[in-house]
């Protein structure tokens, strides 16, 4: 590895919009995020299924029709 051409690698903080702070090692001192795994709906289980133009009901009818009785 050549000397003097690589960036400094050290402790860094990741700060999310929800207030969560993570400490890692990186080449930059701070990283700002809008959303993280602490507040993302997919990981928190608060994700809502949005029914656009009856697509969910259409899918459920199709699945019910395909199931053997």
C-alpha positions in Angstrom: 0.0 0.0 0.0 1.4 3.4 -1.0 1.9 5.9 1.8 0.1 9.3 1.8 -2.5 8.6 -0.9 -5.3 7.0 1.1 -7.9 9.0 3.1 -7.9 8.8 6.9 -10.1 6.0 8.2 -11.5 6.5 11.7 -14.6 6.8 13.9 -17.6 8.4 12.4 -21.2 9.1 13.4 -24.3 8.4 11.3 -27.2 10.7 12.3 -30.7 9.9 11.2 -33.6 12.4 10.9 -35.4 10.4 13.7 -32.6 11.1 16.1 -30.9 7.7 16.0 -27.1 7.9 16.1 -24.8 5.0 15.0 -21.0 4.9 15.4 -18.9 3.3 12.7 -15.6 3.6 11.1 -15.5 5.6 7.8 -13.4 8.1 5.8 -15.8 11.0 6.7 -16.6 12.2 10.2 -20.4 12.5 10.0 -23.1 11.1 7.7 -26.7 12.4 7.7 -29.6 10.2 6.7 -33.3 10.9 6.1 -34.4 7.4 7.1 -32.7 4.5 8.8 -33.5 0.9 9.9 -34.8 2.2 13.2 -37.5 4.4 11.7 -38.1 2.8 8.2 -41.6 1.4 8.0 -40.4 -1.9 6.5 -38.2 -2.7 9.5 -40.6 -1.3 12.2 -43.6 -3.3 10.9 -45.7 -0.2 10.5 -45.8 -0.5 6.7 -49.3 -0.1 5.3 -50.6 -1.6 2.2 -52.0 1.1 -0.1 -54.9 -0.1 -2.2 -54.7 1.8 -5.5 -57.8 1.4 -7.7 -58.8 -1.9 -6.1 -55.7 -3.8 -7.0 -55.5 -5.7 -3.6 -59.1 -6.9 -3.9 -58.5 -7.9 -7.5 -55.5 -9.9 -6.4 -57.4 -11.6 -3.6 -60.2 -12.6 -6.0 -57.7 -14.1 -8.4 -56.0 -16.0 -5.6 -59.4 -17.2 -4.2 -60.4 -18.4 -7.7 -57.1 -20.3 -8.1 -57.3 -22.1 -4.7 -58.8 -25.7 -4.9 -62.1 -26.0 -3.0 
